[in-house]
Amino acid sequence: MRRIWIGSFLATILAAGAAVAEEGMWTPDQIGAIAPRLAEKGLQISAANLADLDKGPLGAVIFLGGCTASFVSPDGLVVTNHHCAVGAIQRNSTPENNLLKNGFVAATRKDELWAGPAARIWVTRKETDVTDKMTAAVAKIRSDVAAFEAIDAVSKALVAECEQDKTVRCEVAVYDAGGRYVLNERLEIRDVRLVHAPPDAIGSYGGDIDNWMWPRHTGDWSLFRAYVGQDGKPAEYSEQNVPFKPSRYLEVSSEGVADGDLVFVAGYPGSTSRNLTAAELTTQAEVVAPQMLRTFQDLVDIVHEEQKRSPEAAVKLTPTRDGLANGLKYMQGLNDGFAKSGIVAERKKAEAAFLAALDADKVKKKKVRPAIDALFAAIETNAPYVGQEQILRWMLRLPVALRTAATIHWLAVQRELPDEQRDEGFQKRDEEQLWARLEQLQQGYVPEADKAFLRYFLAANQKLPAASQITPLVELVKEHGGEQQAVDALYKGLEVDQADSRKKLFSADKKTVEASADPLIQLAKRLYPVRDAQNKRGKKMAGAEARFRPVYLQAWRDHLGGLLYPDANATLRITYGDVQGYSPREAITYAATTTARGILEKHTGVEPFDAPETLRKAIERVHQGQKSNSDRFLVDNTVPVNFLSTCDTTGGNSGSPTLDARGRLVGLLFDGNYESMASDWAFDTVRNRSIHVDIRYLLWSLAEVVQGQHLLSEMGIDLK
C-alpha cells in the first residue's frame, strides 16, 4: 500500500499547477474543519455524524493489527481483505484440505473456523487528548534519555489506569512526533473466526504480476465473525461463546459507485514518513531503499525454492511468500520513484528555503533554530548504524526459530525489571499476546527455510563495512568455518521448536533461560549486547524526537500555512476522494473501473491467471444474458470488479471500508497503483490512486459462485 501526506512542503511544490486530488488522512476531530469541502463534494450525511464513533459509520470500523475491517451485521460479521486473512486461512489448511487453494464458506455458525490465539479485533470506544499531561513531563528536561523515560512513565501510567477495565486495550498514540498525544481505548475481542474466504485464484487473482498494478481484477475479500462470552464481554476462544453485538455496523449498498462519485475510506493507516528531514530522506533513498530492494529479491528467491520442497512447505510458507513478494514489488516501485521524481533534490531545496526564511527572522531563529539543529545532530549520530540495524531487524524477524529464541531471551531479561520499567511490548500486560504470537509463528515454521534465511543474513553481515558488522555473528561464522557450518550447528538440539520446551522457556527466569543448551537461545544471549545498544540508541533518539521534532514541524507548518493533518500512526482516520481514472504516461489513459470481462480476458489457465471454473461459468451465464436474482449487482450486463479513487491511503488501510456519500459500504480498499509507491514523501496529485474491490463483486460471488446466500441475508441484502 502507498504512503502519502499533504503536509510536506515538497508535496505543495509538486502539486503546483496540477489538477489536485483530495489529499489528507484526517483524524475524527478534524472532520468538522473539512466539512465545507465535503458538503461541496456532495456529502449526504452530517459531518458531525460522520465523525461520531457512537452515531456514524466510523463506529463500525475496526482494527485487526496491521489491517482494517468493518462490522456489516448486528451479529458481528466482519469484512476485510483476503490478504489480511491469509494467516487464518493457512492456519486451517492442510495439504489434503487446502483452503488457500479451494476457498471456504461456513454453511452454519458452527462451521466457522477459529482464526487462532493471536487473532484480535480492536473496536475503538474512546479517544482522549492527553497532550498536556505528556508534554508537562518533559517541559524542563534537558536530556534525551531522561525525556524518553519521563514520557514512557506517564504513558504507561495512563495506560495502566485505562486498562483497569480488563475488557479494553489502551495505548497513548503519538502525533507529530510529540506535538500531540491521544489515549485510545479499544475493546479487545479475542475470539475471531473465519466465515468465508474465496479461493486464492479469486482473492489473489493476478498474483505478483498484477500486484500494485492497474487494471486489476482481484476479489480481495474475506469475512470473519467476532465472538464474546455469553455475558457479552470479550473472552478466550470457547465453543460456548456467542456472536458479538456491535453498537454500529455498516449498511451494505448494492447500488455501487460510478466515475466521479464521492467516496470515503475509513481505517487505521499504519505509518508515513513525510516528516523526514532532507538528510533522513537522502539516507532512505540512497542507502535503505536500495539495500531493501536487494534483500527482498534475495529472500523471495529463497522462499520460492523452499516452497518446492513439499506440499506442506508450500502451504506453511504462503504468508511469508506473499509478504515478501509484496515487499519486493513495493521496493521496486519505491526505488523507481526516488530515481524518477527528483524527490530528494526537491526536499533539499525546500528545506534550504525553509531554513533561510527562518534564519531571516531573528526572533524565530533564536527561539526555534537551536531545537532544529539539535534534531539534525541526533539524526546524524544514528546514521552510521543503518546497515547493521537492517540486518539485525531482518535476522530476528524472519527465521521463526531464532525469532522465538530471541523473544524468549529478551522477555527473560525484561522480567528482571519492575513492570513499569520494562520495554513496551514486554510488560505483564503483553505476555499473553506475546505467547500467542509466538505460537502463531510456528504455523509457518519450515526448518530448512529457516536455515536458508539465517544463512543468508550471516553472509549479508559479512558484506557490511567492517565497522558496521555485528561482531557476535562474525565470531560465530569464524568459529564454525563458514555460514553453512554455523547454521547447521545452530539447528542441532533445538528446544524452541518443541512445544513443551518452548512454553517452559517462555515462562522461565533469566538464569534458567540462559542456562538452556538450545543453540539459538545461546545465540540470542550473544546478540543481547548488540540489541541492548540498539535499544538504548532508539530510546535516546525517541527522546530527542519528543524534544525537538515538534518544534521543527511547527515551524515548517507556520512556513506553509493552512490546515494540515498528522502522520499516519495506526489510529482511526478518514480520507475522501473521487472515483477517477488516470494517465500514467503519455498516450496511455486508464478507466476508473474494471469488470468480469477482464477476468476472462486475462485467464490463461496458468497461475496467477487461472480463474476457477465455477467463477468463469458464472460470468459466462451473465454474459449470455441468463437472468437471476443477483442481476441487481450488475453494470452493463457484467459484474463490476475493481475501481480506482483519489483517496489518500497507505499500509494499514488494507481492508478499509470504502463508503459512498451516504456512508454506505460500496467497496474495500486493498492496494495502491505502481505510480504511488514513493508517495510517503511526495503525493503525486495527478497519478496517485487507491485500488478498491467493488462490494458488488463480493455480493454477486456469494450469490452465484459459492453457497453464501445466508451471508447476503445477514448483511441485509434480499435477493427476492
Buried (B, 14 or more C-beta within 10 A) or exposed (E): BBBBBBBBBBBBBBBEEEEEBBBBBBBBEBBEEBBEBBEEBEBEBBBEBBBBBEBBBBBBBBBBBBBBBBBBBBBBBBBBBBBBBBBBBBBBBEEEEBBBBBBBBBEEBEEBBBBBBBBBBBBBBBBEEBEEBBBEBBEEBEBBBBBBBBBBEBBBBBBBEBBEEEBBBBBBBBBBBBBBBBBBBBBBBBBBBBBBBBBBBBBBBBBBEBBBBBBBBBBBBBBBBBBBBEEEEBBEBEEEBBBBBBBBBBBBBBEBBEEEBBBBBBBBBBEBBBBBBBBBBBBBBEBBBBBBBEBBBBBBBBBEEBBEEEEEBBBBBBBBBBBBBBBBBBBBBBBBBBEEBEBBEBBBBBBEEBBEEBEEEEEBBEEBBEBBEBBBEBBEEBEEBBBBBBBBEBBBEBBBBBBBBBBBBBBBBBBEEEEEEBBEBBBEBBBEBBBBBBBBBBBBBBBEBBBBBBBBBBBBBBEBEEEBBBEBBBEBBEEBEEBBBBBEBBBEEBBBBEEEBBEBBBBBEBEEBBEBEBBBBBBBBBBBEBBEEBEEBBBBBBBBBBBBBBBBBBBBBEBBEEEBBBBBBBBBBBBBBBBBBBEBEEEEEBBBBBBBBBBBEBBEEEEBBBBBEBBBEBBEEBEEEEEBEBBBBBEEEBBBBBBBBBBBBBBBBBBBBBBBBBBBBBBBBBBBBBBBBBBBBBBBBBBBBBBBBBBBBBBBBBBBBBEBBEBBBBBBBEBE
